[in-house]
Amino acid sequence: MLAVLRNPSYAKLFSAQIIALLGTGLLTVALGLLAFDIAGGDAGVVMGGGDDDQDGRLCRRLTGHHRAHCPPAP
């Protein structure tokens, strides 16, 4: 499995993927800490989106009409 890392192009792409994965993880932690700093005990609501109806409205707005994967209209 490690033999593929001898290919310089693959090694660079693999390294870039690992760095991006680490960056995504750090960003996720940072956003959680920021939400906690701003909202305190309601950080879960902030991170979770809070209002499912907003998701449905956005989905219907982007698709132009109600689709099966959009949450139901209120």
N, C-alpha and C positions, 0 to 999 in steps of 0.2 A: 504494500500500500504506500509506503514512503518513497518508493522508487519514482513515482510520478512527480515528486517535488524536485527531482533533478532537472526537469524541464523548466528553464528560466521563466517562460511566459506563464506557465501554470503556477509556479511558485509565487510570482508577483500577484496574480489574480487571487490565489488562495490567501495570501497575506492581506490583501486589500479587503477580502471578505471577512476575515477575522477582525480586522480593525473596525470595519463597519458594524459588526455584531457587538463588539465591545462598546462602541459609541452609542448604539441603540440602547443597550442595557443601562449605561450611565445616564442617558437622557430620560429613560423611564423612571429611574430612581429620583433624578432631579425634579421631574415634573410632579411626582408624588410628594416630595418634600415641599415644593412650592405650594401645591394645593393645600397641604397641611398648614403651612405657614400663613396662608391667606384665609382659609376657611375653618381652620381648627378641627373641631369634631365632625364637621360636615364635609371633610375632604373626600370621603367615599362617594358622596353625592356629586361632587365636582368631577371626580375622576370617572364616575360611571355615566355621566351625561345628564343625570337628573331627571329629564323629562322625555319619556319615550315618545310622546306625541310629537315633539319637535322632529325626531328622526323620521316619523311617518310623513310629516308635511314636507320635509326636505326631499325624501324619496319620491313622493308624488310630484313635487315641483321639478325635479331633475328628469324624471321619466315622462312627464307630461300627462300621466294618468295613473290610476291605481293599478298596481301589479300585485301578483301573488306574494312577492317577497317583501313588499312594503307593509308596515304595520297598518292595522285597520284605521279608517278615518274615524274621528270622534263623533 
